[in-house]
Amino acid sequence: MSSMSLRPLSPSERAAALHKAAAARAARAAAKERLKNGKTSAADLIGAAAADDALARMRVVELLEALPGIGKVRAAAIMEQLGIAASRRLRGLGIHQRQALVDFIDEK
C-alpha cells in the first residue's frame, strides 16, 4: 500500500461502497449456506469465484468451515496439509492449490 492517503469519499460514493460491500457479504454468506446444505459443491464454488468478485474474496478457510463436519481446527489442519496460507482467499489460490483443494474435498 502506498503511504498516500485516499481522497475522502462523497456521501453518495460512501453509500454505494457500503451497499456493494454488504451485497458481497450476502453473496458469500449465501454461497456458504448452499455449500452447507449440499446444494452446491466446493468445486463449483471455486470455479464460480473466477467470474464472481464477491466469491473471489472469500477466505479459503471460510469455504472449508462451511462444509459439513469441518470446524475451525479441522479447516486449519487441512489448509496446513495442502500448503495454503491461513489468510489466502479463493482468488489467490494457484492452479495446483485449487486442484489439491478440490481433490481433497471430493475425497471427503
A tleap script that builds the chain and sets N, CA, C and O, in Angstrom:
source leaprc.protein.ff14SB
mol = sequence {
  NMET SER SER MET SER LEU ARG PRO LEU SER
  PRO SER GLU ARG ALA ALA ALA LEU HIE LYS
  ALA ALA ALA ALA ARG ALA ALA ARG ALA ALA
  ALA LYS GLU ARG LEU LYS ASN GLY LYS THR
  SER ALA ALA ASP LEU ILE GLY ALA ALA ALA
  ALA ASP ASP ALA LEU ALA ARG MET ARG VAL
  VAL GLU LEU LEU GLU ALA LEU PRO GLY ILE
  GLY LYS VAL ARG ALA ALA ALA ILE MET GLU
  GLN LEU GLY ILE ALA ALA SER ARG ARG LEU
  ARG GLY LEU GLY ILE HIE GLN ARG GLN ALA
  LEU VAL ASP PHE ILE ASP GLU CLYS
}
set mol.1.N position { 0.831 -1.189 0.000 }
set mol.1.CA position { 0.000 0.000 0.000 }
set mol.1.C position { 0.873 1.250 0.000 }
set mol.1.O position { 1.894 1.304 0.686 }
set mol.2.N position { 0.472 2.233 -0.761 }
set mol.2.CA position { 1.239 3.473 -0.786 }
set mol.2.C position { 0.881 4.292 0.446 }
set mol.2.O position { -0.185 4.115 1.036 }
set mol.3.N position { 1.769 5.175 0.819 }
set mol.3.CA position { 1.519 5.983 2.008 }
set mol.3.C position { 0.583 7.148 1.692 }
set mol.3.O position { 0.093 7.829 2.594 }
set mol.4.N position { 0.342 7.367 0.395 }
set mol.4.CA position { -0.558 8.444 0.014 }
set mol.4.C position { -1.973 8.078 0.458 }
set mol.4.O position { -2.434 6.959 0.235 }
set mol.5.N position { -2.653 9.030 1.085 }
set mol.5.CA position { -3.993 8.698 1.562 }
set mol.5.C position { -5.001 8.825 0.421 }
set mol.5.O position { -4.820 9.608 -0.513 }
set mol.6.N position { -6.052 8.043 0.525 }
set mol.6.CA position { -7.105 8.090 -0.487 }
set mol.6.C position { -7.934 9.343 -0.271 }
set mol.6.O position { -8.064 9.821 0.856 }
set mol.7.N position { -8.493 9.873 -1.346 }
set mol.7.CA position { -9.330 11.065 -1.174 }
set mol.7.C position { -10.614 10.647 -0.454 }
set mol.7.O position { -11.100 9.531 -0.633 }
set mol.8.N position { -11.153 11.548 0.356 }
set mol.8.CA position { -12.390 11.193 1.068 }
set mol.8.C position { -13.527 10.935 0.073 }
set mol.8.O position { -13.635 11.612 -0.950 }
set mol.9.N position { -14.361 9.959 0.384 }
set mol.9.CA position { -15.493 9.651 -0.490 }
set mol.9.C position { -16.632 10.628 -0.226 }
set mol.9.O position { -16.836 11.077 0.902 }
set mol.10.N position { -17.354 10.941 -1.262 }
set mol.10.CA position { -18.553 11.772 -1.075 }
set mol.10.C position { -19.596 10.884 -0.404 }
set mol.10.O position { -19.489 9.659 -0.455 }
set mol.11.N position { -20.600 11.484 0.222 }
set mol.11.CA position { -21.630 10.654 0.880 }
set mol.11.C position { -22.267 9.625 -0.057 }
set mol.11.O position { -22.547 8.500 0.358 }
set mol.12.N position { -22.495 10.002 -1.312 }
set mol.12.CA position { -23.125 9.039 -2.228 }
set mol.12.C position { -22.156 7.921 -2.611 }
set mol.12.O position { -22.559 6.768 -2.764 }
set mol.13.N position { -20.872 8.267 -2.764 }
set mol.13.CA position { -19.861 7.238 -3.067 }
set mol.13.C position { -19.716 6.283 -1.882 }
set mol.13.O position { -19.590 5.070 -2.049 }
set mol.14.N position { -19.737 6.863 -0.684 }
set mol.14.CA position { -19.620 6.048 0.525 }
set mol.14.C position { -20.801 5.093 0.645 }
set mol.14.O position { -20.626 3.918 0.969 }
set mol.15.N position { -22.002 5.598 0.384 }
set mol.15.CA position { -23.204 4.770 0.448 }
set mol.15.C position { -23.130 3.638 -0.575 }
set mol.15.O position { -23.495 2.499 -0.287 }
set mol.16.N position { -22.652 3.971 -1.771 }
set mol.16.CA position { -22.531 2.952 -2.826 }
set mol.16.C position { -21.514 1.888 -2.427 }
set mol.16.O position { -21.740 0.698 -2.646 }
set mol.17.N position { -20.395 2.314 -1.843 }
set mol.17.CA position { -19.360 1.368 -1.414 }
set mol.17.C position { -19.878 0.466 -0.303 }
set mol.17.O position { -19.623 -0.738 -0.310 }
set mol.18.N position { -20.605 1.041 0.650 }
set mol.18.CA position { -21.172 0.249 1.743 }
set mol.18.C position { -22.190 -0.752 1.216 }
set mol.18.O position { -22.246 -1.898 1.664 }
set mol.19.N position { -22.994 -0.299 0.256 }
set mol.19.CA position { -24.001 -1.174 -0.349 }
set mol.19.C position { -23.323 -2.340 -1.077 }
set mol.19.O position { -23.754 -3.487 -0.962 }
set mol.20.N position { -22.260 -2.036 -1.825 }
set mol.20.CA position { -21.528 -3.062 -2.576 }
set mol.20.C position { -20.900 -4.075 -1.613 }
set mol.20.O position { -20.930 -5.280 -1.863 }
set mol.21.N position { -20.334 -3.578 -0.517 }
set mol.21.CA position { -19.714 -4.460 0.475 }
set mol.21.C position { -20.755 -5.369 1.125 }
set mol.21.O position { -20.512 -6.558 1.329 }
set mol.22.N position { -21.909 -4.801 1.446 }
set mol.22.CA position { -22.984 -5.593 2.060 }
set mol.22.C position { -23.483 -6.658 1.094 }
set mol.22.O position { -23.769 -7.784 1.500 }
set mol.23.N position { -23.589 -6.304 -0.186 }
set mol.23.CA position { -24.038 -7.259 -1.205 }
set mol.23.C position { -23.021 -8.394 -1.346 }
set mol.23.O position { -23.391 -9.557 -1.505 }
set mol.24.N position { -21.740 -8.041 -1.285 }
set mol.24.CA position { -20.678 -9.051 -1.398 }
set mol.24.C position { -20.722 -10.003 -0.205 }
set mol.24.O position { -20.585 -11.215 -0.367 }
set mol.25.N position { -20.916 -9.446 1.002 }
set mol.25.CA position { -21.010 -10.305 2.195 }
set mol.25.C position { -22.209 -11.233 2.095 }
set mol.25.O position { -22.130 -12.406 2.459 }
set mol.26.N position { -23.327 -10.699 1.595 }
set mol.26.CA position { -24.546 -11.508 1.445 }
set mol.26.C position { -24.319 -12.628 0.424 }
set mol.26.O position { -24.778 -13.753 0.621 }
set mol.27.N position { -23.614 -12.318 -0.658 }
set mol.27.CA position { -23.327 -13.323 -1.691 }
set mol.27.C position { -22.453 -14.442 -1.131 }
set mol.27.O position { -22.674 -15.618 -1.419 }
set mol.28.N position { -21.449 -14.058 -0.321 }
set mol.28.CA position { -20.575 -15.077 0.283 }
set mol.28.C position { -21.343 -15.918 1.292 }
set mol.28.O position { -21.157 -17.133 1.361 }
set mol.29.N position { -22.205 -15.276 2.076 }
set mol.29.CA position { -22.999 -15.998 3.074 }
set mol.29.C position { -23.943 -16.988 2.389 }
set mol.29.O position { -24.104 -18.119 2.848 }
set mol.30.N position { -24.566 -16.554 1.288 }
set mol.30.CA position { -25.487 -17.420 0.546 }
set mol.30.C position { -24.733 -18.615 -0.050 }
set mol.30.O position { -25.234 -19.739 -0.045 }
set mol.31.N position { -23.544 -18.361 -0.556 }
set mol.31.CA position { -22.730 -19.433 -1.149 }
set mol.31.C position { -22.358 -20.459 -0.082 }
set mol.31.O position { -22.418 -21.665 -0.324 }
set mol.32.N position { -21.969 -19.970 1.115 }
set mol.32.CA position { -21.600 -20.883 2.204 }
set mol.32.C position { -22.809 -21.696 2.655 }
set mol.32.O position { -22.686 -22.872 2.995 }
set mol.33.N position { -23.978 -21.056 2.654 }
set mol.33.CA position { -25.215 -21.748 3.026 }
set mol.33.C position { -25.520 -22.872 2.030 }
set mol.33.O position { -25.893 -23.975 2.430 }
set mol.34.N position { -25.359 -22.589 0.725 }
set mol.34.CA position { -25.591 -23.608 -0.312 }
set mol.34.C position { -24.619 -24.772 -0.151 }
set mol.34.O position { -24.980 -25.931 -0.359 }
set mol.35.N position { -23.396 -24.454 0.218 }
set mol.35.CA position { -22.373 -25.475 0.427 }
set mol.35.C position { -22.764 -26.363 1.610 }
set mol.35.O position { -22.682 -27.589 1.548 }
set mol.36.N position { -23.190 -25.707 2.682 }
set mol.36.CA position { -23.576 -26.402 3.916 }
set mol.36.C position { -24.745 -27.352 3.659 }
set mol.36.O position { -24.783 -28.459 4.197 }
set mol.37.N position { -25.706 -26.909 2.827 }
set mol.37.CA position { -26.894 -27.717 2.538 }
set mol.37.C position { -26.678 -28.723 1.417 }
set mol.37.O position { -27.593 -29.465 1.061 }
set mol.38.N position { -25.468 -28.750 0.859 }
set mol.38.CA position { -25.184 -29.680 -0.228 }
set mol.38.C position { -25.823 -29.278 -1.550 }
set mol.38.O position { -25.924 -30.102 -2.459 }
set mol.39.N position { -26.261 -28.008 -1.677 }
set mol.39.CA position { -26.888 -27.550 -2.923 }
set mol.39.C position { -25.852 -27.168 -3.981 }
set mol.39.O position { -26.170 -27.036 -5.163 }
set mol.40.N position { -24.605 -26.994 -3.532 }
set mol.40.CA position { -23.522 -26.696 -4.467 }
set mol.40.C position { -22.271 -27.415 -3.980 }
set mol.40.O position { -22.159 -27.744 -2.799 }
set mol.41.N position { -21.338 -27.657 -4.885 }
set mol.41.CA position { -20.092 -28.318 -4.482 }
set mol.41.C position { -18.998 -27.273 -4.316 }
set mol.41.O position { -19.089 -26.169 -4.855 }
set mol.42.N position { -17.967 -27.633 -3.568 }
set mol.42.CA position { -16.840 -26.730 -3.367 }
set mol.42.C position { -16.182 -26.431 -4.708 }
set mol.42.O position { -15.741 -25.309 -4.955 }
set mol.43.N position { -16.117 -27.440 -5.573 }
set mol.43.CA position { -15.506 -27.255 -6.895 }
set mol.43.C position { -16.271 -26.212 -7.704 }
set mol.43.O position { -15.668 -25.357 -8.352 }
set mol.44.N position { -17.602 -26.287 -7.666 }
set mol.44.CA position { -18.438 -25.309 -8.377 }
set mol.44.C position { -18.213 -23.906 -7.821 }
set mol.44.O position { -18.102 -22.933 -8.567 }
set mol.45.N position { -18.147 -23.827 -6.487 }
set mol.45.CA position { -17.968 -22.537 -5.843 }
set mol.45.C position { -16.603 -21.938 -6.193 }
set mol.45.O position { -16.496 -20.743 -6.469 }
set mol.46.N position { -15.571 -22.771 -6.179 }
set mol.46.CA position { -14.225 -22.302 -6.520 }
set mol.46.C position { -14.188 -21.865 -7.986 }
set mol.46.O position { -13.541 -20.877 -8.334 }
set mol.47.N position { -14.887 -22.609 -8.833 }
set mol.47.CA position { -14.970 -22.247 -10.246 }
set mol.47.C position { -15.703 -20.935 -10.446 }
set mol.47.O position { -15.297 -20.103 -11.257 }
set mol.48.N position { -16.793 -20.753 -9.697 }
set mol.48.CA position { -17.589 -19.534 -9.810 }
set mol.48.C position { -16.803 -18.309 -9.344 }
set mol.48.O position { -17.056 -17.193 -9.798 }
set mol.49.N position { -15.852 -18.523 -8.439 }
set mol.49.CA position { -15.057 -17.414 -7.910 }
set mol.49.C position { -14.225 -16.744 -9.001 }
set mol.49.O position { -13.841 -15.582 -8.864 }
set mol.50.N position { -13.949 -17.464 -10.076 }
set mol.50.CA position { -13.169 -16.894 -11.178 }
set mol.50.C position { -13.920 -15.736 -11.833 }
set mol.50.O position { -13.310 -14.776 -12.305 }
set mol.51.N position { -15.251 -15.838 -11.856 }
set mol.51.CA position { -16.065 -14.813 -12.514 }
set mol.51.C position { -16.744 -13.865 -11.523 }
set mol.51.O position { -17.168 -12.770 -11.894 }
set mol.52.N position { -16.845 -14.292 -10.265 }
set mol.52.CA position { -17.579 -13.515 -9.266 }
set mol.52.C position { -16.620 -12.895 -8.251 }
set mol.52.O position { -15.975 -13.599 -7.473 }
set mol.53.N position { -16.540 -11.569 -8.275 }
set mol.53.CA position { -15.622 -10.838 -7.412 }
set mol.53.C position { -15.885 -11.087 -5.931 }
set mol.53.O position { -14.953 -11.210 -5.137 }
set mol.54.N position { -17.168 -11.158 -5.568 }
set mol.54.CA position { -17.524 -11.361 -4.158 }
set mol.54.C position { -17.025 -12.719 -3.681 }
set mol.54.O position { -16.465 -12.829 -2.590 }
set mol.55.N position { -17.225 -13.749 -4.491 }
set mol.55.CA position { -16.762 -15.089 -4.122 }
set mol.55.C position { -15.237 -15.172 -4.153 }
set mol.55.O position { -14.628 -15.865 -3.339 }
set mol.56.N position { -14.633 -14.465 -5.091 }
set mol.56.CA position { -13.170 -14.479 -5.213 }
set mol.56.C position { -12.514 -13.977 -3.931 }
set mol.56.O position { -11.386 -14.353 -3.612 }
set mol.57.N position { -13.230 -13.124 -3.200 }
set mol.57.CA position { -12.683 -12.552 -1.970 }
set mol.57.C position { -12.993 -13.390 -0.735 }
set mol.57.O position { -12.616 -13.012 0.375 }
set mol.58.N position { -13.673 -14.523 -0.910 }
set mol.58.CA position { -13.952 -15.394 0.237 }
set mol.58.C position { -12.651 -16.065 0.680 }
set mol.58.O position { -11.858 -16.513 -0.148 }
set mol.59.N position { -12.444 -16.130 1.991 }
set mol.59.CA position { -11.260 -16.822 2.504 }
set mol.59.C position { -11.446 -18.333 2.303 }
set mol.59.O position { -12.545 -18.864 2.467 }
set mol.60.N position { -10.365 -18.999 1.949 }
set mol.60.CA position { -10.402 -20.451 1.734 }
set mol.60.C position { -10.866 -21.149 3.008 }
set mol.60.O position { -11.632 -22.111 2.955 }
set mol.61.N position { -10.396 -20.659 4.152 }
set mol.61.CA position { -10.760 -21.279 5.427 }
set mol.61.C position { -12.276 -21.181 5.669 }
set mol.61.O position { -12.865 -22.084 6.264 }
set mol.62.N position { -12.909 -20.091 5.209 }
set mol.62.CA position { -14.367 -19.952 5.356 }
set mol.62.C position { -15.088 -21.002 4.516 }
set mol.62.O position { -16.089 -21.578 4.941 }
set mol.63.N position { -14.559 -21.238 3.312 }
set mol.63.CA position { -15.145 -22.245 2.429 }
set mol.63.C position { -15.080 -23.617 3.112 }
set mol.63.O position { -16.065 -24.354 3.123 }
set mol.64.N position { -13.925 -23.954 3.679 }
set mol.64.CA position { -13.767 -25.248 4.352 }
set mol.64.C position { -14.701 -25.367 5.553 }
set mol.64.O position { -15.332 -26.403 5.761 }
set mol.65.N position { -14.781 -24.288 6.344 }
set mol.65.CA position { -15.617 -24.332 7.551 }
set mol.65.C position { -17.103 -24.437 7.215 }
set mol.65.O position { -17.903 -24.864 8.048 }
set mol.66.N position { -17.468 -24.050 5.999 }
set mol.66.CA position { -18.872 -24.145 5.588 }
set mol.66.C position { -19.252 -25.582 5.227 }
set mol.66.O position { -20.434 -25.920 5.157 }
set mol.67.N position { -18.238 -26.425 5.000 }
set mol.67.CA position { -18.520 -27.827 4.663 }
set mol.67.C position { -18.994 -28.571 5.904 }
set mol.67.O position { -18.467 -28.357 6.996 }
set mol.68.N position { -19.993 -29.450 5.740 }
set mol.68.CA position { -20.489 -30.211 6.890 }
set mol.68.C position { -19.357 -31.021 7.529 }
set mol.68.O position { -18.579 -31.667 6.827 }
set mol.69.N position { -19.269 -30.984 8.846 }
set mol.69.CA position { -18.293 -31.787 9.571 }
set mol.69.C position { -16.907 -31.176 9.667 }
set mol.69.O position { -15.991 -31.809 10.192 }
set mol.70.N position { -16.735 -29.951 9.168 }
set mol.70.CA position { -15.427 -29.304 9.280 }
set mol.70.C position { -15.565 -28.026 10.090 }
set mol.70.O position { -16.311 -27.114 9.733 }
set mol.71.N position { -14.823 -27.986 11.195 }
set mol.71.CA position { -14.826 -26.797 12.047 }
set mol.71.C position { -13.514 -26.045 11.889 }
set mol.71.O position { -12.737 -26.316 10.973 }
set mol.72.N position { -13.273 -25.098 12.789 }
set mol.72.CA position { -12.073 -24.259 12.710 }
set mol.72.C position { -10.778 -25.073 12.763 }
set mol.72.O position { -9.867 -24.846 11.966 }
set mol.73.N position { -10.698 -26.009 13.690 }
set mol.73.CA position { -9.476 -26.786 13.895 }
set mol.73.C position { -9.170 -27.662 12.678 }
set mol.73.O position { -8.045 -27.688 12.177 }
set mol.74.N position { -10.202 -28.381 12.214 }
set mol.74.CA position { -10.034 -29.263 11.066 }
set mol.74.C position { -9.694 -28.452 9.808 }
set mol.74.O position { -8.848 -28.861 9.014 }
set mol.75.N position { -10.352 -27.310 9.631 }
set mol.75.CA position { -10.092 -26.447 8.475 }
set mol.75.C position { -8.635 -25.981 8.479 }
set mol.75.O position { -7.968 -25.996 7.445 }
set mol.76.N position { -8.150 -25.568 9.648 }
set mol.76.CA position { -6.767 -25.100 9.771 }
set mol.76.C position { -5.797 -26.229 9.436 }
set mol.76.O position { -4.786 -26.005 8.771 }
set mol.77.N position { -6.106 -27.449 9.900 }
set mol.77.CA position { -5.248 -28.604 9.637 }
set mol.77.C position { -5.205 -28.930 8.140 }
set mol.77.O position { -4.147 -29.248 7.596 }
set mol.78.N position { -6.354 -28.848 7.492 }
set mol.78.CA position { -6.447 -29.116 6.054 }
set mol.78.C position { -5.623 -28.089 5.277 }
set mol.78.O position { -4.876 -28.441 4.365 }
set mol.79.N position { -5.769 -26.815 5.650 }
set mol.79.CA position { -5.028 -25.742 4.980 }
set mol.79.C position { -3.527 -26.001 5.080 }
set mol.79.O position { -2.787 -25.856 4.108 }
set mol.80.N position { -3.097 -26.391 6.286 }
set mol.80.CA position { -1.670 -26.651 6.501 }
set mol.80.C position { -1.207 -27.843 5.665 }
set mol.80.O position { -0.148 -27.810 5.038 }
set mol.81.N position { -2.019 -28.884 5.672 }
set mol.81.CA position { -1.708 -30.105 4.910 }
set mol.81.C position { -1.564 -29.803 3.413 }
set mol.81.O position { -0.705 -30.370 2.738 }
set mol.82.N position { -2.407 -28.912 2.909 }
set mol.82.CA position { -2.379 -28.573 1.484 }
set mol.82.C position { -1.403 -27.437 1.165 }
set mol.82.O position { -1.231 -27.064 0.004 }
set mol.83.N position { -0.770 -26.897 2.201 }
set mol.83.CA position { 0.191 -25.821 1.991 }
set mol.83.C position { -0.440 -24.513 1.553 }
set mol.83.O position { 0.129 -23.774 0.749 }
set mol.84.N position { -1.629 -24.230 2.093 }
set mol.84.CA position { -2.329 -22.987 1.755 }
set mol.84.C position { -2.292 -22.063 2.966 }
set mol.84.O position { -2.672 -22.466 4.065 }
set mol.85.N position { -1.838 -20.826 2.775 }
set mol.85.CA position { -1.737 -19.862 3.870 }
set mol.85.C position { -3.116 -19.591 4.472 }
set mol.85.O position { -4.124 -19.577 3.766 }
set mol.86.N position { -3.140 -19.378 5.785 }
set mol.86.CA position { -4.397 -19.174 6.509 }
set mol.86.C position { -5.188 -17.970 5.999 }
set mol.86.O position { -6.417 -17.956 6.060 }
set mol.87.N position { -4.479 -16.964 5.498 }
set mol.87.CA position { -5.147 -15.731 5.052 }
set mol.87.C position { -5.585 -15.784 3.591 }
set mol.87.O position { -6.212 -14.848 3.095 }
set mol.88.N position { -5.252 -16.891 2.893 }
set mol.88.CA position { -5.489 -16.981 1.452 }
set mol.88.C position { -6.970 -16.892 1.108 }
set mol.88.O position { -7.815 -17.475 1.787 }
set mol.89.N position { -7.271 -16.154 0.043 }
set mol.89.CA position { -8.644 -16.061 -0.466 }
set mol.89.C position { -8.742 -16.900 -1.741 }
set mol.89.O position { -7.721 -17.238 -2.339 }
set mol.90.N position { -9.965 -17.236 -2.158 }
set mol.90.CA position { -10.144 -18.104 -3.327 }
set mol.90.C position { -9.402 -17.573 -4.548 }
set mol.90.O position { -8.789 -18.337 -5.293 }
set mol.91.N position { -9.465 -16.235 -4.748 }
set mol.91.CA position { -8.797 -15.621 -5.900 }
set mol.91.C position { -7.289 -15.884 -5.872 }
set mol.91.O position { -6.655 -16.001 -6.921 }
set mol.92.N position { -6.724 -15.974 -4.674 }
set mol.92.CA position { -5.270 -16.102 -4.528 }
set mol.92.C position { -4.738 -17.520 -4.650 }
set mol.92.O position { -3.529 -17.736 -4.557 }
set mol.93.N position { -5.614 -18.480 -4.854 }
set mol.93.CA position { -5.161 -19.864 -4.982 }
set mol.93.C position { -4.476 -20.094 -6.324 }
set mol.93.O position { -4.963 -19.653 -7.365 }
set mol.94.N position { -3.348 -20.784 -6.289 }
set mol.94.CA position { -2.682 -21.180 -7.521 }
set mol.94.C position { -3.443 -22.350 -8.115 }
set mol.94.O position { -4.278 -22.961 -7.449 }
set mol.95.N position { -3.154 -22.658 -9.364 }
set mol.95.CA position { -3.852 -23.751 -10.059 }
set mol.95.C position { -3.677 -25.085 -9.319 }
set mol.95.O position { -4.626 -25.863 -9.218 }
set mol.96.N position { -2.466 -25.352 -8.800 }
set mol.96.CA position { -2.221 -26.618 -8.099 }
set mol.96.C position { -2.912 -26.646 -6.736 }
set mol.96.O position { -3.435 -27.678 -6.314 }
set mol.97.N position { -2.905 -25.491 -6.050 }
set mol.97.CA position { -3.598 -25.417 -4.759 }
set mol.97.C position { -5.093 -25.631 -4.957 }
set mol.97.O position { -5.741 -26.335 -4.182 }
set mol.98.N position { -5.633 -25.009 -6.012 }
set mol.98.CA position { -7.067 -25.127 -6.306 }
set mol.98.C position { -7.406 -26.601 -6.547 }
set mol.98.O position { -8.387 -27.118 -6.011 }
set mol.99.N position { -6.582 -27.270 -7.359 }
set mol.99.CA position { -6.824 -28.680 -7.673 }
set mol.99.C position { -6.703 -29.547 -6.431 }
set mol.99.O position { -7.516 -30.446 -6.218 }
set mol.100.N position { -5.682 -29.282 -5.601 }
set mol.100.CA position { -5.474 -30.054 -4.374 }
set mol.100.C position { -6.669 -29.906 -3.441 }
set mol.100.O position { -7.104 -30.874 -2.816 }
set mol.101.N position { -7.195 -28.689 -3.354 }
set mol.101.CA position { -8.341 -28.401 -2.504 }
set mol.101.C position { -9.581 -29.148 -2.994 }
set mol.101.O position { -10.283 -29.788 -2.210 }
set mol.102.N position { -9.840 -29.060 -4.290 }
set mol.102.CA position { -10.999 -29.741 -4.883 }
set mol.102.C position { -10.877 -31.255 -4.702 }
set mol.102.O position { -11.838 -31.921 -4.317 }
set mol.103.N position { -9.690 -31.789 -4.983 }
set mol.103.CA position { -9.460 -33.228 -4.829 }
set mol.103.C position { -9.690 -33.654 -3.380 }
set mol.103.O position { -10.337 -34.667 -3.113 }
set mol.104.N position { -9.154 -32.868 -2.456 }
set mol.104.CA position { -9.283 -33.198 -1.030 }
set mol.104.C position { -10.744 -33.228 -0.618 }
set mol.104.O position { -11.184 -34.149 0.070 }
set mol.105.N position { -11.498 -32.214 -1.042 }
set mol.105.CA position { -12.916 -32.120 -0.670 }
set mol.105.C position { -13.734 -33.238 -1.306 }
set mol.105.O position { -14.643 -33.789 -0.686 }
set mol.106.N position { -13.393 -33.568 -2.566 }
set mol.106.CA position { -14.121 -34.634 -3.262 }
set mol.106.C position { -13.906 -35.991 -2.583 }
set mol.106.O position { -14.808 -36.829 -2.557 }
set mol.107.N position { -12.696 -36.201 -2.033 }
set mol.107.CA position { -12.389 -37.477 -1.364 }
set mol.107.C position { -13.136 -37.592 -0.051 }
set mol.107.O position { -13.453 -38.695 0.393 }
set mol.108.N position { -13.420 -36.455 0.573 }
set mol.108.CA position { -14.021 -36.428 1.917 }
set mol.108.C position { -15.403 -37.086 1.926 }
set mol.108.O position { -16.050 -37.150 2.971 }
savepdb mol mol.pdb
quit
